[in-house]
Amino acid sequence: MKRRERKITMRTTFLASLIGSLIVTSLLASGVAHADFAAFELDRDDAPAGRTELGFDGGVPLVGWGASIGLGYVARPLVLHKGIYEVAPVARRMTIFPGGAIALGERIVLDGRLPMARQIGRGLIDFGQPSLDRWVVGDLRLAARVRVAGTARQAMFVRVAASLPTGDDAAFAGEAGVVGGVALIGRFTADNGVVLAATAGLRLRFVETQVGDQTAGNELVGGLGVVAPLPRDLHASAELVGALGDKIGGVRGPSPVEGRIGIGVVAYRGMELGFRLGTGFVDEAGSPRWRASFEVAWSGDWQLAKHLPIGGESGTTAADDDGDD
């Protein structure tokens, strides 16, 4: 029993150290490249860490823990207009998204991601601003999802998210302030395994920013996705995501709409691969000319909740007792 308790303590300590290191690193990075000028984040990829199903949280279950590394590429996520000319401050951006997630019992899932990127573009030189920073760190994104009704096959969730301003907002790799959000998620799994998922919510920017003819404030956000199982542990997905910006000074904020298709595979026990392609349908900030992403996710069934009071379980059973006193 003592040996098992030592293992549990080591795992919990490692998890706490990992989360703490991620937060400290992010906060230290927040002072790297902030300028007097403030912009806003252009990459709206909001895939939850540790899962590869869709580009938004569609309520996919997580039994124990998950970790993932995503690679993303977006082209021309923002086009500004100056007279008769079009200006693309960020022509291309390549991003890596390390992240992790952990389930607390059957109803609660916590996750976080920290993007880091290299980008190419003119920046806002044409608007009298400095050149674009090439290497940037993004905002630390944290979220908690709670199942409020239903079962694993059909359920309703509430997701609360926060984006901490650790990124280079002057280079379009973060927000000028804290961004919060709350969304409802509905998920239905048919008898043939097809999944329908939908989400709708509110995204709150506590600092509004204006860049050229684009002003970013609060938004209504939503997404609709379908996932269909295929032979050989494959699945295909299609999704539509978008946002409706509020009016600031009589001008509507960016209202991007993007469509994506994807394919995923269970490559090995506890390991999944996912690939998605997308394109924006409107000429709005955050609606890229096209997008590609690849993600590798690992998951396991070790459950932290079993070893904490919130899990309602003792954490050690007769089957777990290895006989050590």
Buried (B, 14 or more C-beta within 10 A) or exposed (E): EEEBEEEBEEBEEEBEEEBEEBBEBBEEBBEEBBEEBBBBBBBBBBBBBBBBBBBBBBBBBBEBBBBBBBBBBBBBBBBBEEEEEEBBBBBBBBBBBBBBBBBBBBEBBBBBBBBBBEBEBBBBEEBEBEEBBEEBBBBBBBBBBBBEEBEEEBBBBBBBBBBBBBBBBBBBBBBBBBBBBEBBBBBBBEEEEEBBBBBEBEBBBEBBBBBBEBBBBBBBBBBBBBBBEEEEEEBEBBBBBBBBBBEBEEEEBBBBBBBBEBBBBBEEEEEBBBBBEBBBEEBBBBBBBBBBBBBBBBBEEBBBBBBBEEBEBEBBEEEEEEEEE
